[in-house]
Amino acid sequence: MNAQLNIDHIKDEYQAFCHGDFDAMGRLLADEVVWHVGGHAVASGDKQGRDEVIDFLRSVAAGTEQNFRIQVHDVLANSEHVVVLCHVTSTRHELTYRADEVHLFHVDDEGLIHEAWGFTAEPGGQGAFWF
């Protein structure tokens, strides 16, 4: 798939998340997707398979009372990868997490996500937020 179509698919994924449309998100994930969650927080670790990834993303939305916001600054892509430069803000249990992040996706010829990673400029803040 060409770079622009990959960008469009990732933007669709972010829109679906922002609207709580997890069925739409699932249609953009490969069956065997692996979602890597770095760090040492409760939510850290690899989520494997479409159902586990969707369950994880639902838990993020629910755990932040639908208050998880992603402001996308730029999206870069080629035929195999998409990189999202963004700012994340969320509130949970009276704590607020704010950080610039980089999200990296490995996609196939149909634009389906096979692997995802997230990197934060505030790794200590993220860990404290999820405990």
Secondary structure, DSSP 8 states (H G I E B T S, - for coil): --HHHHHHHHHHHHHHHHTT-HHHHHHTEEEEEEEEE-SSSTT-EEEESHHHHHHHHHHHHHHTTT-EEEEEEEEEE-SSEEEEEEEEEEEETTEEEEEEEEEEEEE-TT--EEEEEEEES-HHHHHHHH-
